[in-house]
Amino acid sequence: MQIADLSSTSSLSGQYWQWQGHNIYYVHAGNKQPNRHPLLLIHGFGASTDHWQKNIAQLQEEFEVWAIDLLGFGRSEKPKLQYSGDLWRDQLKAFITEIIGQPVMLAGNSLGGYASLCVASQCPETSKGLILINSAGPFSDTQKVTKPKRVQTVMRSILLQPWASYLLFQYMRRPGNIRKTLNKVYYNKEAVTEQLVNDIYRPSCDIGAAQVFASVFKTPQGETVDHLLQELKHPLLILWGEKDPWMNAQERGKKYRQYYPNLTEYYLEAGHCPHDEIPDQVNSLIRDWMLNL
């Protein structure tokens, strides 16, 4: 392991871990607490450990906190691979086993929520509880509702072409467009800062970042959320930013309750990333839930 050479834009310091020959970046804060499991934070698509700064700053006072950059994101390496929930599940399982060394409380936002659910359901020995924050992932019934429209099929076939996905990536990674996207999915616009834009822009400059983006259009469908919930045996807390334009939080909440009725959930006045928009509220809910288990 080596101390990471971080840019001046980040207040977090971390280390690199080698997994399957690739450099994986992670952050560790706080101290081990008697009778309290560590908390492992997993970011969403395009984000990184930087997205958890406001949460780590508070939660480290009462818990041992870890955060990791999934392979292909943040300061982790971006090799040419087929990215999937299975890949990140295996990465998280190895990290918990080799580095943390004991079962954790998992918390994930968006794509990180889906990856967290995969590892908690399919590798139950790695965790003791699961926190999902506007978690992504398909349900079986939503896959069967309608056949893709012709225009959607054509667009997907175009984006499967390397030149098309590369041009889209170059367009989307412009700081101005990153800010526009964040302003759409953040209900609290004051949370969309230059720091946040830079934290998302910086990894897009890394070698391999465009290939990771392109892999989204080629990734085979992973296990559905309902099947994963049927395998889950751990306590579950779900936090919904109900102003999220990318997902209908109320409808998704009903589906989670249908397949896993014994859960705790809260609907918050926030968008897709409540942990970053209203960190004090989210940190308090996570803290109280973990202490009361």
Secondary structure, DSSP 8 states (H G I E B T S, - for coil): -EE----TT----EEEEEETTEEEEEEEES--BTTB--EEEE--TT--GGGGHHHHHHHTTTS-EEEE--TTSTTS---S----HHHHHHHHHHHIIIII-S-EEEEEETHHHHHHHHHHHH-GGGEEEEEEES-----HHHHHS----HHHHHHHHHHTSHHHHHHHHHHHTSHHHHHHHHHHH-SSGGG--HHHHHHHHGGGGSTTHHHHHHHTTT------HHHHHHH--S-EEEEEETT-TTS-HHHHHHHHHHH--S-EEEEES--S-HHHHSHHHHHHHHHHHHHH-
